[in-house]
Amino acid sequence: MSIDPTIFKAYDIRGTYPNQINAETAYKIGYALAVQLKSKSIEVGRDMRESSDELYENLARGINDAAVDVVDLGLVSTDGLYYAVGKYQYDGGVMITASHNPKEYNGFKICRKNAEPLSGQDGLNQILNFIQDNKPMPKLPQTGVIMRKNILNEYSEHCLSFIDRSKIKPFKVVIDAGNGMAGATLPPVLEQLPLQVTKLFFELDGTFPNHPASPIELENLVDAQNAIKETDADFGVAFDGDADRMFLIDKFGRQVGGDMVTALVAKSLLLKNPGETVLYNIICSNAVPELIERMNGTAIQTRVGHALIKPLMKKHNAIFGGEHSGHFYFRDNWFADSGLIAFLVCLELISIEDRPLHYLISEIDPYVRSGEINSKVESVEGKLKEVAEAFSDGKQDTIDGLTVRYDNFWFNLRPSNTEPLLRLNVEAVNEDTLKEQVDRLIKLIRDKT
């Protein structure tokens, strides 16, 4: 069976089970990865999806047949896997997950030593080429072995080391685990904090019976919003399927965007570590670099995507990096992302400031935003050029798609990595300006004449 090359994405391998990703593809990916990394041992973790056990068994068999050992972490979050690869200096790691995608999907997030991610341009492409070239995959005489390791408690302690737990106040908090891996990783942490927690969907269930584990989409926050209202909670938090991303919800049920969480984490870390460097991606609000600079930090803008951000963080020795999508990266976590660490750092800041979450946000965020608006287009490049010409009087850059800035608004128009889509984000100083510019941009983007 030939492998479907479309499952190889910009930052991971992902597709539907069993027609795109199955036992055979898992075996081939495992074998090719072991050869490409020239490794002695690879850590493998998996989420709670119904297909994850079968994919693990065949991925591990492929790795072993290439004479490489497998360290089986069992059920674990993606950020837990990154921690283990960094902590124990294994040659690489594979997380079997499709993150926030529906139940019929699965895939592989892969990193090399020091939790450095493989991307479509660096590593994943080599695995695909190895498989497509029909390179031999013989079972070597000296096969690898499988060792099992449970990191749950030590990872909890690692995450808690980012805060002073004695400062945490007994807030009433709603936590939605989305039937994903946060249901396994959060309990050992919560046991050591004085919070009054209302737990939603902590049962591991890869069929996602309650709602998709994708908290960036507002319709998936309804249960948490209702629980916040019913319990009169101070705020809420929702995690995605593999628990590496999280979003905060204020007491009024409003989602706090990933960029505002980036600002909160940056504020907390810069209070303790003045003068440090913080990275933020190009979709983040102007409020983020403005806050970093007010606190005498150095703000550096990046393109979207962890495979780009992590190397840049190392280059600048940045203490932290954040994305609008809910990924948060920490220098003291091998520059890898962790939704759990971000949650704890925000929790500590809210406790120390002793003011409600919505107040802290209003204090640093004077802007209004459109959120991400997707449009199908016939020609991505043609439409980008057309929009650039229409907004030629603005300050333009092409770091990641097209960004155009004016005194009272800015927008970014960025192509999807996988579809003929353009993703639009607009920020303005007031609602009237936002509506005017969004309407103008949408008309231009979707006009087929």
The 8 nearest C-alpha neighbors of each residue, nearest first, counted from 0:
[[1, 2, 23, 24, 3, 27, 131, 133],
 [2, 0, 3, 131, 130, 24, 4, 133],
 [1, 3, 4, 0, 24, 131, 130, 19],
 [2, 4, 5, 6, 19, 1, 7, 20],
 [5, 3, 6, 7, 2, 127, 131, 8],
 [6, 4, 7, 3, 8, 14, 417, 13],
 [7, 5, 13, 14, 12, 4, 8, 3],
 [8, 6, 12, 5, 4, 11, 13, 119],
 [7, 9, 11, 10, 12, 6, 119, 13],
 [8, 10, 119, 118, 11, 416, 7, 120],
 [11, 9, 118, 8, 119, 306, 117, 12],
 [12, 10, 108, 8, 107, 9, 13, 7],
 [11, 13, 7, 107, 106, 6, 8, 108],
 [12, 14, 106, 6, 105, 97, 11, 107],
 [15, 13, 6, 104, 19, 105, 20, 106],
 [14, 16, 104, 19, 103, 20, 17, 105],
 [17, 15, 20, 18, 104, 103, 19, 21],
 [16, 18, 21, 20, 19, 15, 22, 103],
 [17, 19, 16, 20, 15, 21, 14, 3],
 [20, 18, 15, 14, 17, 16, 3, 21],
 [21, 19, 16, 17, 24, 14, 18, 15],
 [22, 20, 17, 24, 23, 16, 25, 54],
 [21, 23, 25, 57, 54, 24, 26, 53],
 [22, 24, 26, 25, 21, 27, 57, 20],
 [23, 25, 27, 21, 26, 22, 20, 28],
 [26, 24, 58, 22, 28, 23, 27, 57],
 [25, 27, 61, 58, 57, 29, 23, 24],
 [28, 26, 24, 30, 29, 25, 31, 61],
 [27, 29, 25, 31, 26, 30, 32, 24],
 [30, 28, 58, 61, 62, 26, 32, 27],
 [29, 31, 61, 62, 27, 33, 32, 28],
 [32, 30, 28, 34, 33, 126, 29, 27],
 [33, 31, 35, 29, 34, 30, 28, 36],
 [34, 32, 30, 36, 31, 62, 35, 38],
 [33, 35, 37, 31, 32, 36, 30, 65],
 [34, 36, 32, 37, 33, 31, 126, 125],
 [35, 37, 38, 33, 34, 32, 111, 90],
 [38, 36, 34, 35, 33, 39, 90, 32],
 [39, 37, 36, 90, 40, 33, 67, 41],
 [38, 40, 67, 68, 90, 37, 41, 66],
 [39, 41, 68, 67, 69, 38, 90, 89],
 [40, 42, 91, 69, 92, 90, 70, 89],
 [43, 41, 70, 92, 69, 71, 93, 91],
 [44, 42, 93, 71, 92, 94, 72, 70],
 [43, 45, 94, 72, 73, 75, 74, 95],
 [46, 44, 95, 74, 94, 75, 73, 51],
 [45, 47, 74, 96, 48, 75, 95, 180],
 [46, 48, 205, 203, 204, 49, 51, 45],
 [49, 47, 205, 51, 50, 46, 102, 206],
 [48, 50, 205, 51, 47, 52, 206, 102],
 [51, 49, 48, 53, 52, 54, 16, 105],
 [50, 52, 54, 48, 53, 49, 55, 45],
 [53, 51, 55, 54, 50, 56, 49, 45],
 [54, 52, 56, 55, 51, 50, 57, 22],
 [53, 55, 51, 57, 52, 56, 22, 25],
 [56, 54, 52, 58, 53, 57, 59, 51],
 [55, 57, 53, 59, 54, 58, 60, 52],
 [58, 56, 26, 60, 59, 54, 55, 22],
 [57, 59, 26, 29, 25, 55, 61, 60],
 [60, 58, 62, 56, 57, 61, 55, 63],
 [61, 59, 57, 63, 58, 62, 64, 56],
 [60, 62, 30, 26, 29, 64, 58, 59],
 [61, 63, 30, 29, 59, 65, 60, 33],
 [62, 64, 143, 67, 60, 66, 65, 142],
 [65, 63, 138, 61, 142, 66, 62, 139],
 [64, 66, 63, 62, 67, 30, 139, 33],
 [67, 65, 142, 143, 63, 64, 141, 139],
 [68, 66, 143, 63, 39, 40, 62, 65],
 [67, 69, 143, 40, 144, 63, 145, 39],
 [70, 68, 145, 41, 40, 42, 71, 146],
 [69, 71, 42, 146, 147, 145, 41, 43],
 [70, 72, 147, 43, 73, 146, 69, 148],
 [73, 71, 44, 148, 149, 43, 147, 70],
 [72, 74, 44, 71, 75, 45, 149, 43],
 [75, 73, 45, 46, 44, 72, 47, 76],
 [74, 76, 44, 45, 73, 79, 46, 180],
 [77, 75, 79, 241, 180, 78, 242, 80],
 [76, 78, 80, 79, 241, 243, 94, 81],
 [77, 79, 81, 337, 243, 80, 76, 336],
 [80, 78, 76, 82, 77, 81, 75, 83],
 [79, 81, 77, 83, 78, 82, 84, 44],
 [82, 80, 78, 84, 114, 79, 83, 85],
 [83, 81, 79, 85, 80, 84, 86, 78],
 [82, 84, 86, 80, 85, 81, 87, 79],
 [85, 83, 81, 89, 88, 82, 87, 86],
 [86, 84, 113, 88, 82, 83, 114, 87],
 [85, 87, 83, 84, 88, 82, 113, 89],
 [88, 86, 89, 84, 85, 83, 82, 113],
 [89, 87, 85, 84, 86, 112, 113, 90],
 [88, 90, 84, 91, 87, 112, 40, 41],
 [91, 89, 112, 38, 111, 41, 40, 88],
 [92, 90, 111, 41, 112, 110, 89, 42],
 [91, 93, 42, 110, 41, 43, 109, 84],
 [94, 92, 109, 43, 108, 107, 42, 95],
 [93, 95, 44, 108, 45, 107, 43, 96],
 [96, 94, 45, 107, 106, 44, 46, 93],
 [97, 95, 106, 105, 98, 46, 107, 94],
 [96, 98, 105, 106, 100, 104, 99, 13],
 [97, 99, 240, 241, 96, 100, 239, 242],
 [98, 100, 213, 240, 212, 239, 97, 101],
 [99, 101, 97, 98, 104, 102, 213, 211],
 [102, 100, 103, 104, 211, 99, 207, 97],
 [101, 103, 206, 104, 205, 100, 207, 48],
 [104, 102, 15, 101, 16, 105, 100, 17],
 [105, 103, 15, 14, 102, 16, 97, 101],
 [106, 104, 97, 96, 13, 14, 15, 16],
 [105, 107, 13, 96, 97, 12, 95, 14],
 [106, 108, 95, 12, 94, 96, 11, 109],
 [109, 107, 11, 94, 93, 12, 95, 106],
 [108, 110, 93, 92, 117, 107, 116, 94],
 [111, 109, 116, 115, 92, 117, 114, 91],
 [110, 112, 91, 115, 114, 90, 116, 92],
 [111, 113, 90, 91, 114, 89, 115, 88],
 [114, 112, 85, 115, 84, 333, 88, 111],
 [115, 113, 81, 110, 112, 85, 111, 84],
 [114, 116, 110, 111, 113, 112, 117, 309],
 [117, 115, 110, 306, 109, 114, 111, 118],
 [116, 118, 122, 110, 121, 109, 123, 115],
 [119, 117, 10, 121, 120, 123, 9, 122],
 [118, 120, 9, 123, 124, 121, 10, 8],
 [121, 119, 118, 124, 122, 123, 9, 117],
 [120, 122, 118, 119, 117, 123, 124, 125],
 [123, 121, 117, 125, 124, 118, 126, 120],
 [124, 122, 119, 126, 125, 118, 117, 121],
 [123, 125, 127, 119, 122, 126, 120, 128],
 [124, 126, 128, 122, 123, 127, 129, 35],
 [127, 125, 123, 129, 124, 128, 31, 32],
 [126, 128, 124, 130, 125, 129, 131, 123],
 [129, 127, 125, 131, 130, 126, 132, 124],
 [130, 128, 126, 132, 127, 131, 134, 125],
 [129, 131, 127, 133, 128, 132, 134, 126],
 [130, 132, 128, 133, 129, 127, 2, 1],
 [133, 131, 129, 134, 130, 128, 127, 135],
 [134, 132, 131, 130, 135, 129, 136, 128],
 [133, 135, 132, 129, 130, 136, 131, 31],
 [136, 134, 137, 133, 130, 132, 129, 138],
 [137, 135, 134, 138, 30, 65, 27, 64],
 [138, 136, 139, 135, 64, 65, 140, 30],
 [137, 139, 64, 65, 140, 136, 142, 66],
 [138, 140, 141, 64, 142, 137, 65, 66],
 [141, 139, 142, 138, 66, 64, 137, 65],
 [140, 142, 139, 66, 143, 64, 65, 138],
 [143, 141, 66, 64, 63, 139, 140, 65],
 [142, 144, 63, 68, 66, 67, 64, 141],
 [143, 145, 68, 63, 69, 146, 142, 67],
 [146, 144, 69, 70, 68, 147, 71, 143],
 [147, 145, 70, 71, 69, 144, 148, 68],
 [146, 148, 71, 70, 72, 145, 149, 73],
 [147, 149, 72, 71, 150, 70, 146, 73],
 [150, 148, 72, 151, 147, 73, 152, 71],
 [149, 151, 153, 152, 154, 148, 72, 83],
 [150, 152, 154, 153, 149, 155, 184, 75],
 [153, 151, 155, 154, 150, 156, 187, 149],
 [152, 154, 156, 155, 150, 151, 157, 149],
 [155, 153, 157, 151, 156, 152, 150, 158],
 [154, 156, 152, 158, 153, 157, 188, 159],
 [157, 155, 159, 153, 154, 158, 160, 152],
 [156, 158, 154, 160, 155, 159, 153, 161],
 [159, 157, 155, 340, 160, 156, 161, 154],
 [158, 160, 156, 161, 157, 162, 155, 164],
 [161, 159, 157, 158, 162, 156, 163, 164],
 [162, 160, 159, 158, 344, 340, 163, 157],
 [163, 161, 160, 164, 159, 344, 347, 343],
 [164, 162, 165, 166, 161, 160, 347, 167],
 [163, 165, 166, 167, 162, 192, 159, 347],
 [164, 166, 163, 167, 168, 192, 162, 193],
 [167, 165, 164, 163, 168, 350, 347, 351],
 [168, 166, 164, 350, 165, 347, 169, 193],
 [167, 169, 350, 170, 166, 193, 194, 165],
 [170, 168, 194, 193, 195, 171, 167, 192],
 [169, 171, 194, 168, 172, 195, 233, 232],
 [172, 170, 195, 232, 233, 196, 194, 169],
 [171, 173, 196, 235, 234, 232, 170, 233],
 [172, 174, 235, 197, 196, 227, 198, 236],
 [175, 173, 236, 198, 235, 237, 199, 197],
 [174, 176, 199, 237, 177, 200, 223, 198],
 [177, 175, 181, 201, 238, 178, 182, 200],
 [176, 178, 212, 179, 200, 175, 240, 238],
 [179, 177, 203, 200, 204, 202, 201, 176],
 [180, 178, 240, 177, 203, 181, 176, 182],
 [179, 181, 182, 241, 183, 76, 242, 240],
 [182, 180, 184, 242, 176, 183, 185, 179],
 [181, 183, 201, 180, 176, 184, 185, 179],
 [182, 184, 181, 180, 185, 186, 75, 201],
 [185, 183, 181, 182, 186, 180, 151, 187],
 [184, 186, 188, 181, 187, 183, 182, 189],
 [185, 187, 189, 188, 184, 190, 183, 182],
 [188, 186, 190, 189, 185, 155, 152, 184],
 [189, 187, 185, 186, 190, 155, 191, 192],
 [188, 190, 186, 192, 191, 187, 185, 194],
 [191, 189, 187, 188, 192, 186, 193, 185],
 [190, 192, 189, 188, 193, 187, 164, 159],
 [191, 193, 189, 194, 190, 164, 188, 167],
 [194, 192, 169, 168, 195, 191, 167, 170],
 [195, 193, 169, 170, 192, 196, 171, 172],
 [196, 194, 171, 170, 172, 169, 193, 197],
 [197, 195, 172, 173, 194, 171, 198, 174],
 [196, 198, 173, 174, 172, 199, 195, 171],
 [199, 197, 174, 196, 173, 175, 201, 200],
 [198, 200, 175, 201, 174, 176, 197, 177],
 [199, 201, 178, 177, 202, 176, 175, 198],
 [200, 202, 182, 176, 178, 199, 203, 198],
 [203, 201, 178, 200, 182, 204, 179, 176],
 [204, 202, 178, 179, 47, 201, 182, 205],
 [205, 203, 178, 206, 207, 202, 47, 179],
 [204, 206, 48, 47, 207, 49, 102, 203],
 [205, 207, 102, 204, 208, 48, 49, 101],
 [208, 206, 205, 209, 204, 210, 211, 178],
 [209, 207, 206, 210, 204, 178, 211, 205],
 [210, 208, 207, 211, 177, 200, 178, 222],
 [209, 211, 207, 219, 208, 212, 177, 213],
 [212, 210, 213, 207, 101, 219, 99, 177],
 [213, 211, 239, 177, 240, 99, 214, 210],
 [212, 214, 99, 239, 211, 215, 216, 219],
 [215, 213, 216, 219, 237, 239, 212, 220],
 [214, 216, 213, 217, 246, 324, 325, 219],
 [217, 215, 214, 218, 219, 213, 220, 211],
 [216, 218, 219, 220, 215, 214, 221, 254],
 [217, 219, 220, 216, 221, 214, 210, 215],
 [218, 220, 217, 221, 214, 216, 210, 211],
 [219, 221, 223, 217, 218, 222, 224, 214],
 [220, 222, 224, 223, 219, 218, 225, 217],
 [223, 221, 225, 224, 220, 226, 219, 199],
 [222, 224, 226, 220, 225, 221, 227, 175],
 [225, 223, 252, 221, 227, 222, 226, 220],
 [224, 226, 222, 228, 223, 227, 221, 229],
 [225, 227, 229, 223, 228, 224, 230, 222],
 [228, 226, 232, 224, 230, 225, 231, 229],
 [227, 229, 231, 225, 226, 230, 224, 232],
 [230, 228, 226, 227, 231, 225, 232, 224],
 [229, 231, 232, 227, 228, 226, 171, 197],
 [232, 230, 228, 227, 229, 233, 250, 171],
 [233, 231, 171, 227, 230, 172, 234, 250],
 [232, 234, 250, 171, 172, 170, 231, 249],
 [235, 233, 249, 250, 172, 232, 248, 173],
 [236, 234, 173, 248, 172, 174, 247, 249],
 [235, 237, 247, 174, 246, 248, 175, 173],
 [236, 238, 175, 246, 245, 174, 214, 176],
 [239, 237, 245, 242, 176, 244, 214, 175],
 [238, 240, 212, 242, 213, 99, 244, 241],
 [241, 239, 179, 98, 212, 99, 242, 180],
 [240, 242, 98, 76, 180, 77, 243, 239],
 [243, 241, 239, 181, 238, 244, 240, 76],
 [242, 244, 338, 337, 78, 241, 77, 336],
 [245, 243, 338, 325, 326, 242, 239, 238],
 [246, 244, 238, 338, 237, 325, 239, 236],
 [245, 247, 237, 236, 325, 255, 214, 257],
 [246, 248, 236, 255, 235, 254, 237, 249],
 [249, 247, 254, 235, 253, 255, 252, 234],
 [248, 250, 234, 252, 253, 251, 357, 356],
 [251, 249, 234, 233, 252, 232, 227, 248],
 [250, 252, 249, 253, 228, 224, 248, 227],
 [253, 251, 224, 249, 250, 248, 254, 227],
 [254, 252, 248, 249, 251, 255, 250, 224],
 [253, 255, 248, 247, 256, 252, 249, 246],
 [256, 254, 247, 248, 259, 253, 246, 257],
 [257, 255, 259, 258, 254, 260, 323, 246],
 [256, 258, 323, 325, 260, 259, 324, 261],
 [257, 259, 323, 261, 283, 256, 260, 322],
 [260, 258, 262, 261, 256, 257, 255, 263],
 [259, 261, 263, 257, 262, 258, 264, 256],
 [262, 260, 258, 321, 259, 264, 263, 265],
 [261, 263, 259, 265, 287, 260, 264, 266],
 [264, 262, 260, 266, 265, 261, 267, 259],
 [265, 263, 267, 261, 266, 262, 345, 260],
 [266, 264, 262, 268, 263, 267, 269, 261],
 [267, 265, 263, 269, 264, 268, 262, 270],
 [266, 268, 264, 270, 265, 269, 348, 263],
 [267, 269, 265, 271, 270, 266, 272, 264],
 [270, 268, 272, 273, 266, 271, 267, 265],
 [269, 271, 267, 268, 272, 273, 266, 294],
 [270, 272, 269, 268, 273, 267, 266, 275],
 [271, 273, 269, 270, 268, 275, 274, 318],
 [274, 272, 269, 275, 270, 271, 296, 295],
 [273, 275, 296, 295, 272, 297, 276, 269],
 [274, 276, 296, 273, 272, 297, 318, 277],
 [275, 277, 297, 317, 296, 318, 298, 274],
 [278, 276, 319, 298, 317, 320, 318, 297],
 [277, 279, 320, 299, 300, 298, 319, 321],
 [280, 278, 321, 300, 320, 322, 301, 299],
 [281, 279, 301, 322, 302, 300, 303, 282],
 [280, 282, 283, 302, 301, 300, 303, 279],
 [283, 281, 280, 323, 284, 411, 424, 322],
 [284, 282, 258, 281, 323, 280, 279, 285],
 [283, 285, 286, 287, 258, 282, 426, 259],
 [284, 286, 287, 288, 289, 283, 366, 426],
 [285, 287, 284, 289, 364, 288, 290, 363],
 [286, 288, 262, 290, 285, 289, 284, 291],
 [289, 287, 291, 290, 298, 286, 285, 292],
 [288, 290, 286, 292, 287, 291, 293, 285],
 [289, 291, 293, 287, 288, 292, 286, 294],
 [292, 290, 288, 296, 294, 293, 289, 298],
 [291, 293, 295, 296, 294, 289, 290, 288],
 [294, 292, 290, 295, 291, 289, 296, 288],
 [293, 295, 292, 291, 296, 290, 269, 273],
 [296, 294, 292, 293, 274, 291, 297, 273],
 [295, 297, 274, 291, 292, 275, 294, 276],
 [296, 298, 276, 277, 292, 275, 291, 299],
 [297, 299, 277, 288, 278, 276, 291, 296],
 [300, 298, 278, 277, 279, 301, 297, 276],
 [299, 301, 279, 280, 278, 281, 298, 302],
 [302, 300, 280, 281, 279, 303, 299, 308],
 [301, 303, 280, 399, 281, 398, 304, 307],
 [302, 304, 280, 301, 281, 305, 307, 399],
 [305, 303, 306, 307, 308, 302, 10, 322],
 [306, 304, 308, 307, 309, 303, 10, 116],
 [305, 307, 304, 116, 308, 118, 309, 10],
 [308, 306, 305, 304, 309, 310, 311, 302],
 [307, 309, 305, 311, 310, 306, 312, 304],
 [308, 310, 312, 311, 305, 307, 334, 306],
 [311, 309, 313, 312, 308, 307, 314, 306],
 [312, 310, 314, 308, 313, 309, 315, 307],
 [311, 313, 317, 309, 315, 310, 314, 316],
 [314, 312, 316, 310, 311, 315, 309, 317],
 [313, 315, 311, 312, 316, 310, 317, 309],
 [316, 314, 317, 312, 313, 311, 276, 310],
 [315, 317, 313, 312, 314, 318, 276, 330],
 [318, 316, 276, 312, 315, 277, 319, 330],
 [317, 319, 330, 276, 329, 277, 275, 316],
 [320, 318, 329, 277, 317, 328, 330, 278],
 [319, 321, 278, 328, 277, 279, 327, 329],
 [322, 320, 327, 279, 261, 326, 328, 278],
 [321, 323, 324, 326, 280, 325, 279, 258],
 [322, 324, 257, 258, 283, 325, 282, 256],
 [325, 323, 322, 257, 326, 215, 258, 244],
 [326, 324, 257, 244, 323, 245, 322, 327],
 [327, 325, 322, 244, 324, 321, 336, 328],
 [326, 328, 321, 336, 320, 337, 325, 322],
 [329, 327, 336, 320, 335, 319, 334, 321],
 [330, 328, 319, 334, 332, 331, 335, 318],
 [329, 331, 334, 318, 332, 333, 319, 317],
 [330, 332, 329, 333, 334, 318, 335, 161],
 [331, 333, 329, 334, 330, 335, 82, 336],
 [334, 332, 335, 330, 331, 85, 113, 114],
 [335, 333, 330, 329, 332, 328, 309, 331],
 [336, 334, 328, 333, 332, 329, 81, 114],
 [337, 335, 328, 327, 326, 78, 329, 243],
 [336, 338, 243, 78, 339, 340, 327, 341],
 [337, 339, 244, 243, 245, 341, 340, 342],
 [338, 340, 342, 337, 341, 343, 158, 243],
 [339, 341, 343, 158, 342, 337, 338, 344],
 [342, 340, 338, 344, 339, 343, 345, 337],
 [341, 343, 339, 345, 340, 344, 346, 338],
 [342, 344, 346, 340, 345, 341, 347, 339],
 [343, 345, 347, 341, 346, 342, 264, 340],
 [346, 344, 348, 342, 347, 343, 264, 349],
 [347, 345, 343, 349, 344, 348, 342, 350],
 [346, 348, 350, 344, 345, 349, 167, 351],
 [349, 347, 345, 351, 350, 346, 267, 352],
 [348, 350, 352, 346, 347, 351, 353, 345],
 [351, 349, 353, 347, 348, 167, 168, 352],
 [350, 352, 348, 353, 349, 347, 166, 167],
 [351, 353, 349, 354, 350, 348, 359, 355],
 [354, 352, 350, 351, 349, 355, 348, 168],
 [353, 355, 352, 349, 358, 356, 359, 350],
 [356, 354, 358, 357, 359, 353, 349, 233],
 [355, 357, 359, 358, 249, 360, 349, 354],
 [358, 356, 360, 359, 355, 249, 361, 250],
 [359, 357, 361, 355, 360, 356, 362, 354],
 [358, 360, 356, 362, 357, 361, 355, 363],
 [359, 361, 357, 362, 358, 363, 364, 356],
 [362, 360, 358, 364, 363, 359, 357, 365],
 [361, 363, 359, 360, 364, 358, 365, 357],
 [362, 364, 360, 361, 286, 365, 359, 290],
 [363, 365, 361, 366, 286, 360, 362, 259],
 [366, 364, 363, 361, 428, 367, 286, 362],
 [367, 365, 428, 364, 427, 429, 368, 426],
 [368, 366, 427, 426, 429, 428, 430, 369],
 [369, 367, 426, 425, 370, 427, 366, 433],
 [370, 368, 425, 424, 371, 426, 367, 433],
 [369, 371, 368, 424, 372, 425, 423, 426],
 [370, 372, 424, 423, 422, 369, 373, 425],
 [373, 371, 423, 422, 370, 424, 374, 369],
 [374, 372, 422, 421, 423, 420, 371, 375],
 [373, 375, 421, 420, 376, 422, 372, 445],
 [376, 374, 420, 419, 421, 373, 377, 445],
 [375, 377, 378, 420, 419, 379, 374, 445],
 [376, 378, 379, 375, 419, 447, 382, 381],
 [379, 377, 381, 376, 380, 382, 419, 383],
 [378, 380, 382, 381, 376, 383, 419, 377],
 [381, 379, 383, 382, 378, 384, 414, 385],
 [380, 382, 378, 384, 379, 383, 385, 377],
 [381, 383, 385, 379, 384, 380, 378, 386],
 [384, 382, 380, 386, 385, 381, 387, 379],
 [383, 385, 387, 381, 382, 386, 380, 388],
 [384, 386, 382, 388, 383, 387, 381, 389],
 [385, 387, 389, 383, 388, 384, 382, 390],
 [388, 386, 384, 390, 385, 389, 391, 383],
 [387, 389, 391, 385, 386, 390, 384, 392],
 [388, 390, 386, 387, 391, 385, 392, 384],
 [391, 389, 387, 388, 392, 393, 386, 403],
 [390, 392, 388, 393, 389, 387, 395, 394],
 [391, 393, 390, 394, 389, 395, 388, 405],
 [394, 392, 391, 404, 405, 403, 390, 395],
 [393, 395, 404, 403, 405, 392, 396, 391],
 [396, 394, 403, 402, 393, 404, 397, 401],
 [395, 397, 402, 398, 401, 403, 394, 399],
 [396, 398, 401, 399, 400, 402, 395, 403],
 [399, 397, 396, 400, 302, 401, 301, 402],
 [400, 398, 397, 302, 401, 413, 303, 281],
 [399, 401, 413, 397, 412, 414, 398, 402],
 [402, 400, 397, 412, 411, 396, 413, 399],
 [401, 403, 411, 396, 395, 410, 397, 412],
 [402, 404, 395, 394, 410, 409, 393, 401],
 [405, 403, 409, 394, 393, 408, 395, 402],
 [404, 406, 408, 407, 393, 409, 394, 403],
 [407, 405, 408, 404, 409, 428, 427, 393],
 [406, 408, 428, 405, 427, 409, 432, 429],
 [409, 407, 427, 405, 426, 406, 428, 404],
 [410, 408, 404, 426, 403, 405, 425, 427],
 [409, 411, 425, 424, 403, 402, 426, 412],
 [410, 412, 402, 424, 401, 423, 413, 425],
 [413, 411, 423, 401, 422, 400, 421, 402],
 [412, 414, 400, 422, 421, 411, 401, 399],
 [415, 413, 421, 420, 422, 400, 416, 379],
 [414, 416, 420, 417, 418, 421, 413, 419],
 [417, 415, 418, 414, 9, 8, 419, 420],
 [416, 418, 415, 419, 8, 420, 9, 5],
 [417, 419, 420, 415, 416, 414, 375, 421],
 [420, 418, 375, 376, 379, 415, 421, 377],
 [421, 419, 375, 418, 415, 374, 414, 376],
 [420, 422, 414, 374, 413, 373, 415, 412],
 [421, 423, 373, 413, 412, 372, 414, 371],
 [422, 424, 412, 372, 371, 411, 373, 421],
 [425, 423, 371, 411, 410, 370, 369, 372],
 [424, 426, 410, 369, 368, 409, 411, 423],
 [427, 425, 368, 408, 409, 367, 410, 369],
 [428, 426, 408, 433, 429, 367, 407, 366],
 [427, 429, 366, 407, 367, 408, 432, 365],
 [430, 428, 427, 432, 431, 367, 433, 366],
 [431, 429, 433, 432, 434, 367, 427, 428],
 [432, 430, 434, 433, 429, 435, 436, 427],
 [431, 433, 435, 430, 434, 429, 427, 436],
 [432, 434, 430, 427, 436, 431, 435, 437],
 [435, 433, 437, 431, 432, 436, 438, 430],
 [434, 436, 432, 438, 433, 437, 431, 439],
 [435, 437, 439, 433, 438, 434, 440, 432],
 [436, 438, 440, 434, 439, 435, 433, 441],
 [439, 437, 441, 435, 436, 440, 434, 442],
 [438, 440, 436, 442, 437, 441, 435, 443],
 [439, 441, 443, 437, 442, 438, 444, 436],
 [440, 442, 444, 438, 443, 439, 445, 437],
 [443, 441, 439, 440, 445, 444, 446, 438],
 [442, 444, 440, 446, 441, 445, 439, 386],
 [445, 443, 441, 442, 446, 440, 382, 386],
 [446, 444, 442, 443, 441, 447, 374, 376],
 [445, 447, 443, 444, 448, 442, 441, 376],
 [448, 446, 445, 377, 376, 444, 443, 382],
 [447, 446, 445, 443, 444, 377, 382, 442]]
